[in-house]
Amino acid sequence: MQWFEYARPGTVGEAVRLLSEHGEKACVLAGGTDILVQLRGGFRTAEWVIDVKEIPALDEIAWDEASGLTIGAAAPCYRIYENEDVKKHYPGLIDAASLIGGTQIQGRASLGGNLCNAAPSADAVPIMIALEASCCIAGPNGERTVAVEDFCTAPGKNVLAAGELLVSLHFPAPKANSGAHYLRFIPRNEMDIAVAGAGVSVVLANGNFASARVALASVAPTPLFVKQAGDALAGQPVNDESIQRAADIAKQAAKPIDDMRGTVRYRKHLCEVLTRRALHVAVERARRNN
């Protein structure tokens, strides 16, 4: 690993100043589970590493019944799945946070880091899309908000401009009769990268789907929001036929590649299976959430 300068700002403003000053020579360390591996392996270089763990806004987890949930971009996974408000109101997030690496990794890794790394296989991103999460971004020109489904632009690339920093993720308060679930498939426990994954959310009303959202992992250059699948469920009865139709749409929307983890045909098949199973779990959760 090359030598680099290390800075640990205490405020968002200070972090933005450092990122603006050093530009492409700087990188952000939220947990380090991705960036340190990339630096050590020579896949990325940096002259400055900006550690944002000490910035309060990036480490908070705050719940409000009216406005919803805010999770700082550097808040570690273990604090998310141990938080009672998250357990009660966002069990779908627990599904993903508890899958990111092992226990030691979860002591450092964050949802914000998982998003900024912009890996197509990122486990946290599909469920965040399904839950309609948005990103609070701070930069030299102030703050802006970007929907999670618009954040990743290519493998390893995202919408952050020079000097910008992902501060937090915001999740709207869950509606009555709503539920969500994330499900992935890996070929064996030793390979902790999804062959395919599906994050879904549903809202039920009078025996029908009022609305739904479906997103996929590992089957496109970026985590894939399949709007058509959710739209196909809206207004339809809650039954196997409706769910199967949405799962088939997810399968057709997938744009995977052949690699060592699976073929195109296999991955598309998994998209149908995982979407169908995730929707059934989300429906069960929604029926309990009234």
Backbone bond lengths (Angstrom), bond angles and torsions (degrees), N, CA, C in turn:
res aa  C-N    CA-C-N  psi(-1)  N-CA   C-N-CA  omega(-1)  CA-C   N-CA-C  phi
1 M - - - 1.462 - - 1.533 109.29 -
2 Q 1.326 116.49 136.58 1.455 120.74 179.99 1.528 110.49 -72.10
3 W 1.333 115.83 159.72 1.458 120.48 174.53 1.520 109.68 -70.77
4 F 1.341 115.85 145.78 1.465 120.28 175.23 1.523 109.82 -147.88
5 E 1.323 114.75 158.81 1.462 121.59 173.94 1.529 108.10 -84.55
6 Y 1.313 115.51 145.67 1.468 121.36 -177.27 1.524 109.35 -119.54
7 A 1.348 116.51 132.48 1.467 121.37 177.20 1.521 109.09 -132.70
8 R 1.331 116.48 144.16 1.457 121.01 179.87 1.528 109.02 -129.53
9 P 1.337 117.18 82.26 1.471 120.20 -178.46 1.527 111.57 -66.39
10 G 1.330 114.90 154.71 1.458 120.22 179.87 1.509 114.12 -104.76
11 T 1.345 117.11 -6.04 1.458 120.93 -179.94 1.527 109.75 -137.17
12 V 1.327 115.38 160.32 1.464 120.67 176.52 1.527 110.18 -62.22
13 G 1.336 116.37 -42.65 1.464 120.45 -179.60 1.514 112.80 -59.39
14 E 1.335 115.95 -41.42 1.459 119.79 179.36 1.526 110.95 -66.74
15 A 1.328 117.05 -39.40 1.466 120.66 178.34 1.522 110.69 -64.29
16 V 1.318 117.38 -43.15 1.465 121.28 178.59 1.523 110.36 -62.38
17 R 1.334 116.28 -40.91 1.466 119.54 178.91 1.522 111.18 -61.26
18 L 1.331 116.94 -44.95 1.460 120.83 -179.94 1.529 111.49 -64.45
19 L 1.332 116.29 -42.38 1.465 119.89 179.60 1.523 111.15 -66.27
20 S 1.321 116.97 -38.39 1.463 120.74 178.79 1.529 111.09 -68.00
21 E 1.328 115.72 -38.29 1.466 121.11 -177.34 1.525 112.07 -68.95
22 H 1.336 116.74 -38.21 1.465 119.91 -173.37 1.530 113.53 -103.34
23 G 1.310 117.68 -9.72 1.461 121.84 172.44 1.520 114.08 53.78
24 E 1.329 116.31 -131.48 1.464 121.70 -176.49 1.526 113.00 -69.49
25 K 1.327 117.14 -10.47 1.462 120.35 178.18 1.527 111.89 -80.00
26 A 1.347 116.88 -7.70 1.460 121.30 -176.83 1.519 110.82 -112.57
27 C 1.333 115.59 151.39 1.457 121.15 172.00 1.527 108.15 -137.83
28 V 1.321 115.31 159.15 1.456 121.66 -177.70 1.520 109.78 -98.47
29 L 1.320 116.13 136.53 1.455 122.50 173.71 1.528 107.55 -111.77
30 A 1.338 115.76 111.52 1.465 120.32 176.75 1.521 110.00 -96.68
31 G 1.339 115.76 -50.55 1.452 121.19 174.89 1.516 110.91 -126.47
32 G 1.331 115.55 -30.10 1.451 121.32 176.99 1.514 114.62 93.18
33 T 1.328 117.51 -3.21 1.463 119.45 -175.08 1.525 112.57 -70.58
34 D 1.311 117.88 -20.96 1.466 121.51 174.64 1.523 111.07 -104.00
35 I 1.343 116.53 -51.68 1.463 119.66 -170.10 1.519 112.02 -65.43
36 L 1.334 118.82 -38.06 1.461 120.29 -179.73 1.524 111.51 -67.31
37 V 1.324 116.55 -37.49 1.467 120.37 175.76 1.527 110.33 -63.74
38 Q 1.335 115.94 -41.68 1.460 119.81 -179.56 1.528 111.78 -66.69
39 L 1.333 116.73 -40.59 1.462 120.25 178.41 1.525 111.02 -67.21
40 R 1.318 116.82 -43.75 1.458 120.46 -178.64 1.536 111.34 -65.55
41 G 1.326 115.87 -36.21 1.459 119.82 -178.53 1.509 114.42 -82.86
42 G 1.328 117.26 -3.98 1.449 120.48 -179.95 1.510 114.50 78.71
43 F 1.355 116.67 12.52 1.461 120.06 179.34 1.528 111.22 -81.31
44 R 1.332 115.66 -12.81 1.450 120.73 179.66 1.521 108.21 -150.68
45 T 1.332 116.82 149.14 1.457 121.08 176.46 1.521 109.60 -123.04
46 A 1.322 116.24 151.72 1.459 121.04 177.95 1.520 108.76 -157.60
47 E 1.321 115.94 139.12 1.460 121.35 174.96 1.521 111.25 -93.73
48 W 1.345 116.08 -19.77 1.462 121.83 177.48 1.523 109.23 -132.96
49 V 1.333 116.20 133.77 1.454 122.36 172.56 1.524 107.46 -114.88
50 I 1.335 115.56 120.03 1.462 121.93 -176.22 1.521 108.65 -103.04
51 D 1.326 117.12 107.53 1.466 123.33 -178.01 1.535 108.85 -86.51
52 V 1.334 116.30 114.96 1.469 120.36 -174.99 1.530 113.19 -102.14
53 K 1.320 117.90 10.35 1.465 121.20 -176.75 1.526 112.97 -63.23
54 E 1.327 117.57 -26.19 1.464 120.43 -175.70 1.522 113.56 -89.00
55 I 1.317 117.54 1.27 1.476 120.50 179.02 1.519 108.58 -84.98
56 P 1.340 118.81 118.28 1.475 120.95 -174.46 1.521 114.24 -53.51
57 A 1.331 117.96 -42.62 1.468 120.84 -176.85 1.524 111.98 -64.11
58 L 1.326 117.26 -26.15 1.468 120.48 -179.09 1.523 112.65 -88.50
59 D 1.326 116.77 -5.26 1.462 120.53 -177.14 1.524 112.87 -115.85
60 E 1.322 117.78 -0.96 1.461 120.05 -174.30 1.521 112.73 -81.73
61 I 1.324 115.20 154.39 1.459 123.11 167.80 1.522 105.05 -132.95
62 A 1.325 117.04 111.34 1.462 121.19 -172.96 1.520 110.71 -129.40
63 W 1.322 116.53 130.18 1.462 122.71 179.46 1.520 110.43 -114.21
64 D 1.321 116.25 134.79 1.455 122.68 174.19 1.519 107.89 -134.45
65 E 1.328 116.45 130.20 1.465 120.42 -174.55 1.518 112.78 -60.33
66 A 1.328 116.93 -31.81 1.460 120.11 -178.08 1.523 112.77 -86.59
67 S 1.327 116.53 -45.09 1.469 119.53 -173.08 1.521 114.05 -94.83
68 G 1.340 118.11 -22.56 1.446 119.83 177.01 1.516 113.68 110.42
69 L 1.308 115.97 -149.33 1.462 123.28 -171.35 1.526 110.73 -114.94
70 T 1.333 115.38 134.53 1.464 121.67 173.09 1.519 108.15 -119.21
71 I 1.327 116.29 127.85 1.459 122.19 178.71 1.519 108.28 -122.69
72 G 1.330 116.40 121.77 1.455 120.51 177.82 1.519 111.07 -60.51
73 A 1.312 115.73 147.04 1.465 120.73 -174.57 1.523 112.71 -63.56
74 A 1.329 118.29 -20.30 1.460 120.98 -179.36 1.525 112.88 -109.22
75 A 1.320 118.79 5.69 1.466 121.03 178.68 1.525 109.32 -65.43
76 P 1.335 118.93 124.44 1.466 120.26 -174.42 1.523 112.75 -71.03
77 C 1.316 114.98 155.43 1.468 121.33 -175.40 1.528 112.83 -58.76
78 Y 1.332 117.48 -38.17 1.464 118.26 -175.85 1.523 111.75 -63.24
79 R 1.343 117.42 -32.36 1.464 120.50 177.48 1.525 110.60 -72.00
80 I 1.312 116.98 -28.21 1.461 120.32 179.00 1.516 110.29 -71.53
81 Y 1.332 117.52 -49.60 1.459 117.74 -176.05 1.529 113.18 -80.33
82 E 1.338 117.79 -7.16 1.460 120.38 172.80 1.524 112.36 -97.32
83 N 1.328 117.51 -6.78 1.459 121.84 -178.41 1.537 110.21 -76.37
84 E 1.328 117.38 126.26 1.464 121.20 -175.19 1.522 112.42 -65.91
85 D 1.320 118.40 -35.99 1.466 120.94 179.11 1.531 110.81 -67.34
86 V 1.326 117.01 -40.05 1.466 120.14 177.60 1.525 109.86 -66.27
87 K 1.328 116.60 -43.47 1.465 120.10 178.03 1.528 111.34 -56.51
88 K 1.311 116.13 -43.13 1.457 120.50 -175.01 1.524 112.87 -74.55
89 H 1.333 116.33 -43.86 1.466 119.91 -169.69 1.535 114.50 -102.89
90 Y 1.343 117.92 -20.58 1.466 119.89 -175.03 1.534 110.54 -136.30
91 P 1.323 118.42 59.34 1.471 119.34 179.85 1.526 113.05 -60.94
92 G 1.327 117.57 -25.25 1.456 119.83 176.54 1.515 112.20 -61.98
93 L 1.329 117.47 -34.28 1.456 120.76 176.39 1.519 111.36 -66.59
94 I 1.336 115.64 -36.72 1.464 119.96 178.12 1.527 110.03 -61.95
95 D 1.344 116.14 -38.82 1.471 119.90 178.10 1.519 110.94 -52.23
96 A 1.339 116.65 -45.56 1.458 121.11 -175.82 1.522 112.14 -80.31
97 A 1.340 117.56 -45.24 1.467 120.84 -176.41 1.522 111.72 -60.72
98 S 1.319 116.62 -31.46 1.462 120.24 -178.67 1.530 112.57 -82.83
99 L 1.336 117.25 -3.42 1.468 121.21 179.44 1.523 113.55 -103.49
100 I 1.329 117.64 -11.64 1.464 120.63 -174.96 1.529 109.06 -77.44
101 G 1.329 116.99 98.66 1.448 121.11 -178.55 1.513 111.89 67.17
102 G 1.339 115.71 -164.24 1.456 121.37 177.29 1.514 110.78 -96.31
103 T 1.320 116.06 -170.67 1.460 121.37 -176.21 1.522 112.04 -59.28
104 Q 1.320 118.12 -42.55 1.464 120.44 -179.49 1.524 111.36 -64.74
105 I 1.326 117.33 -42.02 1.459 121.12 177.68 1.521 110.56 -62.17
106 Q 1.322 116.84 -40.57 1.460 121.06 -177.99 1.520 112.93 -66.99
107 G 1.325 117.38 -15.49 1.456 120.58 173.59 1.512 112.76 -73.32
108 R 1.326 117.93 -14.82 1.466 122.35 -179.61 1.524 113.40 -123.65
109 A 1.334 116.95 -39.68 1.469 120.88 -173.51 1.521 111.24 -64.33
110 S 1.329 116.29 150.44 1.466 121.96 -177.67 1.521 110.93 -132.90
111 L 1.325 115.95 160.42 1.463 119.94 175.32 1.526 110.52 -64.84
112 G 1.337 116.28 -38.44 1.460 119.62 179.19 1.513 112.24 -63.79
113 G 1.330 116.50 -41.28 1.458 119.74 177.48 1.515 111.96 -66.44
114 N 1.345 116.18 -39.89 1.461 120.71 177.50 1.525 110.93 -60.49
115 L 1.329 116.02 -38.21 1.463 120.89 178.85 1.523 111.00 -71.38
116 C 1.340 117.45 -48.27 1.465 120.47 -176.43 1.521 112.14 -64.92
117 N 1.330 117.35 -30.48 1.461 119.93 177.38 1.524 111.92 -63.98
118 A 1.343 115.78 -25.02 1.469 122.58 171.74 1.524 113.84 56.70
119 A 1.319 116.42 36.97 1.467 119.63 174.50 1.525 109.26 -77.96
120 P 1.325 118.78 136.93 1.469 120.01 177.86 1.526 112.92 -56.90
121 S 1.351 116.19 -26.84 1.463 121.32 -176.80 1.516 113.59 -91.52
122 A 1.330 118.72 5.71 1.469 121.96 -175.95 1.533 111.08 -54.14
123 D 1.326 116.20 123.10 1.462 119.86 -176.29 1.522 113.15 -72.09
124 A 1.340 117.69 -31.15 1.471 119.34 -174.63 1.517 113.28 -77.57
125 V 1.323 117.36 -24.61 1.467 119.30 -168.93 1.532 113.76 -71.39
126 P 1.337 120.96 -44.54 1.472 118.69 -179.57 1.525 113.84 -58.41
127 I 1.339 117.85 -41.70 1.459 118.14 -179.43 1.526 110.67 -71.11
128 M 1.331 118.16 -32.40 1.464 119.63 175.74 1.526 110.67 -64.90
129 I 1.333 116.00 -39.19 1.468 119.32 175.75 1.530 110.10 -63.21
130 A 1.329 115.75 -45.48 1.467 119.93 -179.18 1.521 111.73 -60.60
131 L 1.325 116.90 -32.66 1.467 121.59 -179.07 1.526 112.75 -89.43
132 E 1.325 117.32 9.00 1.468 123.30 176.67 1.521 112.40 61.24
133 A 1.319 117.54 39.15 1.461 121.25 179.93 1.521 110.98 -71.45
134 S 1.319 115.10 151.81 1.458 121.58 176.27 1.521 109.65 -128.73
135 C 1.324 115.92 155.68 1.459 122.79 -176.13 1.522 110.25 -105.14
136 C 1.323 116.55 130.77 1.460 121.72 171.18 1.519 107.60 -95.48
137 I 1.320 116.33 117.59 1.463 122.60 -175.42 1.515 108.76 -117.07
138 A 1.336 115.99 131.30 1.466 121.30 176.67 1.520 109.23 -111.04
139 G 1.341 115.48 143.79 1.455 119.95 -179.75 1.509 111.29 -156.60
140 P 1.320 116.88 -174.63 1.470 120.94 -178.85 1.522 113.41 -58.77
141 N 1.324 117.60 -25.65 1.463 121.29 -177.99 1.521 112.89 -102.10
142 G 1.333 116.80 16.88 1.460 120.41 179.36 1.511 112.56 104.66
143 E 1.326 116.29 -156.44 1.457 121.37 -177.13 1.526 111.47 -105.17
144 R 1.324 115.78 152.16 1.452 121.87 172.97 1.526 108.53 -145.31
145 T 1.324 115.71 161.71 1.457 122.21 -178.70 1.516 109.57 -120.09
146 V 1.341 115.76 135.70 1.466 122.24 179.72 1.522 107.97 -132.97
147 A 1.323 117.09 134.21 1.459 120.75 175.40 1.523 109.23 -65.01
148 V 1.331 117.14 143.43 1.462 120.34 -178.09 1.524 111.54 -57.77
149 E 1.343 117.88 -37.18 1.463 118.99 -178.29 1.527 113.14 -65.58
150 D 1.347 117.16 -15.05 1.461 121.28 179.27 1.528 112.62 -102.63
151 F 1.323 118.10 0.75 1.468 121.37 -171.04 1.529 112.71 -77.59
152 C 1.310 118.32 -46.78 1.467 122.06 -179.18 1.524 109.53 -83.19
153 T 1.324 116.66 132.06 1.466 120.15 -175.96 1.526 113.27 -113.04
154 A 1.314 117.98 -20.61 1.471 124.13 179.59 1.523 106.46 -169.59
155 P 1.334 118.15 169.21 1.471 118.35 177.41 1.529 111.36 -56.22
156 G 1.335 116.21 119.82 1.455 121.01 179.84 1.514 115.19 77.11
157 K 1.328 118.17 5.43 1.469 122.16 -177.61 1.528 110.20 -121.36
158 N 1.340 115.90 148.24 1.460 120.26 178.41 1.523 110.35 -146.21
159 V 1.324 116.36 -177.32 1.462 121.25 -171.92 1.523 113.43 -83.33
160 L 1.318 119.37 -3.60 1.466 120.65 -177.33 1.526 110.43 -63.09
161 A 1.327 115.35 126.33 1.460 121.19 177.86 1.531 109.69 -90.94
162 A 1.307 116.58 176.64 1.460 121.28 -179.05 1.530 110.40 -56.38
163 G 1.316 115.69 129.81 1.460 120.73 177.98 1.512 115.16 82.42
164 E 1.347 117.65 -1.52 1.462 119.81 -177.23 1.521 112.14 -91.45
165 L 1.341 114.47 153.82 1.453 122.51 -175.81 1.523 109.15 -139.25
166 L 1.326 117.39 132.09 1.461 121.01 172.07 1.521 107.99 -74.80
167 V 1.322 116.74 118.09 1.466 121.61 -176.29 1.520 111.94 -92.43
168 S 1.339 116.31 -47.81 1.464 119.01 -175.48 1.515 111.25 -158.16
169 L 1.315 114.39 168.60 1.461 123.09 176.00 1.516 107.88 -119.88
170 H 1.329 115.70 135.13 1.468 119.95 -179.36 1.518 110.38 -118.12
171 F 1.341 115.24 133.33 1.458 122.56 179.73 1.522 108.75 -118.08
172 P 1.330 118.70 124.22 1.466 120.12 178.08 1.523 111.05 -58.55
173 A 1.327 115.66 153.64 1.462 119.87 176.72 1.527 109.00 -61.03
174 P 1.331 118.03 135.39 1.471 119.84 -178.47 1.523 111.64 -66.63
175 K 1.317 115.43 143.44 1.462 120.86 178.20 1.524 109.91 -81.86
176 A 1.322 115.01 160.02 1.463 119.29 174.01 1.524 109.16 -60.84
177 N 1.321 115.57 147.02 1.469 121.81 179.15 1.530 111.96 59.67
178 S 1.346 115.40 38.34 1.463 119.76 177.20 1.525 109.78 -116.20
179 G 1.322 115.19 154.25 1.447 120.59 177.96 1.510 110.14 -156.20
180 A 1.339 116.22 156.90 1.459 120.91 -178.91 1.526 109.37 -146.90
181 H 1.326 115.68 158.80 1.465 119.84 179.68 1.520 109.38 -158.84
182 Y 1.353 115.77 145.50 1.459 121.12 171.70 1.518 108.67 -120.65
183 L 1.305 114.87 134.95 1.460 121.81 -177.95 1.514 108.11 -139.11
184 R 1.344 116.95 136.95 1.458 120.48 177.76 1.522 109.53 -133.50
185 F 1.337 114.77 167.78 1.461 120.43 173.74 1.510 108.57 -125.16
186 I 1.345 116.80 130.10 1.452 122.82 171.28 1.531 107.77 -124.39
187 P 1.331 118.18 146.54 1.468 119.83 -174.87 1.517 113.71 -70.74
188 R 1.343 116.62 -26.64 1.466 120.70 177.91 1.521 108.08 -162.35
189 N 1.306 117.86 160.26 1.461 121.59 -175.53 1.525 112.79 -61.75
190 E 1.338 117.29 -28.30 1.454 120.14 -177.53 1.532 113.01 -76.06
191 M 1.317 118.49 -12.16 1.464 121.63 178.69 1.525 108.22 -110.25
192 D 1.324 115.97 95.38 1.453 120.74 -171.84 1.532 111.74 -90.54
193 I 1.322 116.33 45.50 1.463 121.63 176.15 1.521 107.15 -131.46
194 A 1.314 116.13 125.93 1.462 120.18 -174.69 1.525 111.57 -64.64
195 V 1.320 115.78 135.12 1.461 120.99 167.48 1.525 108.47 -72.38
196 A 1.320 115.19 -36.31 1.461 122.85 173.22 1.522 107.16 -161.06
197 G 1.330 116.27 154.57 1.458 121.44 177.48 1.514 109.77 -147.76
198 A 1.332 116.19 154.39 1.467 120.66 179.49 1.519 109.64 -137.83
199 G 1.327 115.86 126.39 1.457 122.61 173.24 1.518 109.23 -113.83
200 V 1.324 116.79 129.05 1.473 120.17 -176.13 1.522 110.21 -135.90
201 S 1.316 115.03 156.38 1.464 121.72 169.66 1.523 108.39 -141.17
202 V 1.333 116.12 149.79 1.466 121.21 178.96 1.521 109.46 -139.46
203 V 1.321 114.86 152.97 1.464 122.98 168.73 1.523 106.66 -126.87
204 L 1.338 116.25 128.21 1.464 121.42 -177.41 1.525 110.94 -106.60
205 A 1.338 115.41 150.79 1.466 120.92 176.77 1.525 109.11 -156.54
206 N 1.327 116.03 120.46 1.465 122.03 175.57 1.535 112.96 54.54
207 G 1.310 116.03 42.10 1.458 120.13 177.35 1.505 115.02 80.17
208 N 1.330 117.65 3.48 1.462 121.91 179.28 1.525 110.57 -119.12
209 F 1.315 115.57 165.19 1.461 120.47 167.94 1.523 108.36 -79.27
210 A 1.331 117.14 119.43 1.462 119.77 173.96 1.530 109.73 -77.87
211 S 1.332 116.50 -39.01 1.458 121.52 177.43 1.525 108.46 -162.50
212 A 1.336 115.94 165.68 1.458 120.89 178.46 1.524 108.91 -161.74
213 R 1.326 115.28 155.83 1.465 122.02 175.87 1.526 108.25 -137.99
214 V 1.330 115.22 141.34 1.465 121.76 -178.33 1.523 108.64 -133.77
215 A 1.339 116.10 133.83 1.461 120.91 176.50 1.524 108.54 -139.40
216 L 1.329 116.08 149.52 1.463 122.16 -174.28 1.526 111.82 -122.87
217 A 1.332 115.43 152.23 1.465 122.17 176.07 1.519 110.28 -118.35
218 S 1.324 116.06 149.82 1.476 124.33 172.39 1.517 114.97 69.30
219 V 1.321 118.50 15.53 1.468 119.19 -177.52 1.531 112.52 -129.50
220 A 1.334 116.62 20.74 1.459 122.32 178.19 1.531 107.26 -163.53
221 P 1.327 119.14 168.66 1.464 120.29 179.15 1.532 113.69 -61.44
222 T 1.331 116.44 -24.27 1.462 122.15 175.07 1.524 108.18 -134.54
223 P 1.328 118.34 162.09 1.465 119.07 171.48 1.527 109.46 -51.21
224 L 1.330 116.37 134.85 1.463 120.96 -165.51 1.526 111.88 -109.06
225 F 1.327 116.56 117.64 1.459 122.70 173.61 1.523 108.13 -85.22
226 V 1.339 116.16 115.71 1.473 120.89 -178.63 1.528 107.97 -100.98
227 K 1.316 115.66 80.69 1.458 120.74 -176.09 1.527 111.68 -60.81
228 Q 1.321 116.58 -35.86 1.464 120.26 -176.94 1.529 111.80 -61.69
229 A 1.329 116.40 -34.52 1.463 119.44 -179.03 1.521 110.70 -66.51
230 G 1.334 116.85 -44.06 1.461 119.79 177.16 1.513 112.20 -66.07
231 D 1.330 116.42 -41.32 1.464 120.41 179.30 1.527 111.49 -62.46
232 A 1.332 116.29 -33.87 1.467 120.00 -179.38 1.527 111.88 -67.17
233 L 1.328 116.69 -24.04 1.467 120.07 179.58 1.527 113.14 -84.98
234 A 1.314 117.05 -28.39 1.464 120.85 -175.13 1.524 111.17 -57.20
235 G 1.343 115.92 125.15 1.460 121.94 178.96 1.511 114.80 83.57
236 Q 1.326 117.36 -3.77 1.461 120.99 -177.60 1.533 110.75 -93.08
237 P 1.329 117.11 153.92 1.468 119.80 177.98 1.526 111.47 -65.10
238 V 1.313 115.31 149.40 1.459 120.25 179.12 1.525 108.32 -81.78
239 N 1.320 115.19 93.69 1.469 119.78 179.94 1.525 109.41 -151.42
240 D 1.314 114.91 175.44 1.462 120.20 -176.69 1.522 112.28 -62.50
241 E 1.336 116.16 -35.87 1.468 119.25 -177.51 1.529 111.00 -65.45
242 S 1.317 117.43 -44.26 1.468 120.59 179.30 1.523 111.03 -63.10
243 I 1.320 115.68 -44.09 1.463 120.28 -179.44 1.519 110.71 -65.18
244 Q 1.319 117.60 -41.09 1.463 120.66 179.19 1.519 111.10 -63.32
245 R 1.315 116.88 -38.28 1.468 120.12 179.38 1.532 110.26 -62.12
246 A 1.331 116.78 -44.26 1.467 120.34 178.75 1.526 110.91 -64.99
247 A 1.333 116.76 -39.72 1.462 120.54 179.22 1.527 111.31 -63.93
248 D 1.313 116.90 -38.22 1.464 120.69 177.59 1.524 111.10 -65.48
249 I 1.322 116.71 -37.72 1.469 120.19 177.92 1.528 109.96 -65.62
250 A 1.334 116.88 -41.00 1.462 120.37 177.14 1.521 110.61 -60.76
251 K 1.310 116.97 -41.82 1.462 121.57 178.56 1.521 110.97 -59.61
252 Q 1.329 116.63 -45.08 1.455 120.29 -178.50 1.527 112.00 -69.29
253 A 1.337 116.83 -30.10 1.466 120.33 -177.77 1.524 112.69 -76.12
254 A 1.323 117.02 -23.39 1.462 121.13 -177.49 1.520 111.06 -62.14
255 K 1.348 115.24 141.53 1.468 121.25 -179.77 1.529 109.54 -129.95
256 P 1.337 116.48 61.18 1.468 119.47 -175.29 1.520 112.69 -79.26
257 I 1.332 114.45 173.61 1.460 122.11 174.42 1.531 108.58 -121.61
258 D 1.336 116.00 162.30 1.458 121.21 170.68 1.532 108.83 -79.26
259 D 1.323 117.57 131.54 1.460 120.91 170.63 1.518 108.72 -153.47
260 M 1.334 117.40 -170.18 1.459 121.27 -174.63 1.527 112.56 -64.70
261 R 1.332 117.38 -19.00 1.464 119.68 -177.95 1.522 113.28 -91.41
262 G 1.322 117.93 -15.98 1.455 118.26 -179.97 1.511 112.76 169.52
263 T 1.320 115.46 159.05 1.458 121.46 178.96 1.528 110.07 -88.33
264 V 1.316 115.73 167.78 1.459 121.06 176.15 1.536 110.11 -58.27
265 R 1.322 115.54 -48.55 1.477 119.95 -178.25 1.524 111.19 -59.71
266 Y 1.327 116.44 -44.13 1.465 121.08 -178.71 1.524 111.25 -64.33
267 R 1.302 116.15 -44.01 1.467 119.80 -178.47 1.527 111.61 -66.40
268 K 1.313 117.33 -40.28 1.461 119.17 178.57 1.537 110.10 -64.56
269 H 1.325 116.03 -39.12 1.468 119.24 175.62 1.525 110.56 -60.68
270 L 1.335 116.61 -42.72 1.460 120.04 179.24 1.527 111.87 -62.72
271 C 1.314 117.56 -35.38 1.467 120.09 178.80 1.524 111.10 -60.02
272 E 1.314 115.99 -41.34 1.472 119.66 177.58 1.520 110.85 -65.19
273 V 1.326 117.10 -47.71 1.465 121.50 -177.19 1.528 111.08 -64.60
274 L 1.331 116.91 -48.22 1.457 120.62 -176.22 1.527 111.93 -67.67
275 T 1.337 116.87 -39.65 1.460 119.71 177.81 1.520 110.54 -63.56
276 R 1.311 116.22 -44.38 1.475 119.98 179.26 1.530 111.10 -61.20
277 R 1.305 116.81 -48.21 1.466 119.94 -178.69 1.526 112.09 -66.54
278 A 1.331 116.52 -40.58 1.467 119.86 179.07 1.523 111.23 -64.11
279 L 1.331 117.16 -39.02 1.466 120.05 178.34 1.530 111.56 -64.31
280 H 1.312 117.50 -38.74 1.463 119.84 178.14 1.531 110.97 -62.83
281 V 1.325 117.08 -41.83 1.467 119.79 178.15 1.528 110.50 -66.86
282 A 1.344 117.02 -42.35 1.458 120.51 178.99 1.525 111.40 -60.66
283 V 1.335 117.25 -38.55 1.460 121.40 177.53 1.531 110.47 -64.00
284 E 1.329 116.71 -43.52 1.465 119.83 178.69 1.526 110.88 -61.19
285 R 1.313 116.68 -41.64 1.469 120.08 177.85 1.513 111.56 -66.15
286 A 1.326 116.80 -39.95 1.467 120.17 179.47 1.517 111.58 -62.69
287 R 1.304 117.39 -37.94 1.472 121.60 179.92 1.527 111.63 -66.61
288 R 1.335 116.10 -26.03 1.468 119.32 177.48 1.533 111.63 -87.04
289 N 1.332 116.59 -15.08 1.462 121.77 -175.06 1.520 110.89 -102.65
290 N 1.323 115.67 71.62 1.476 118.09 -179.26 1.518 111.10 -128.45
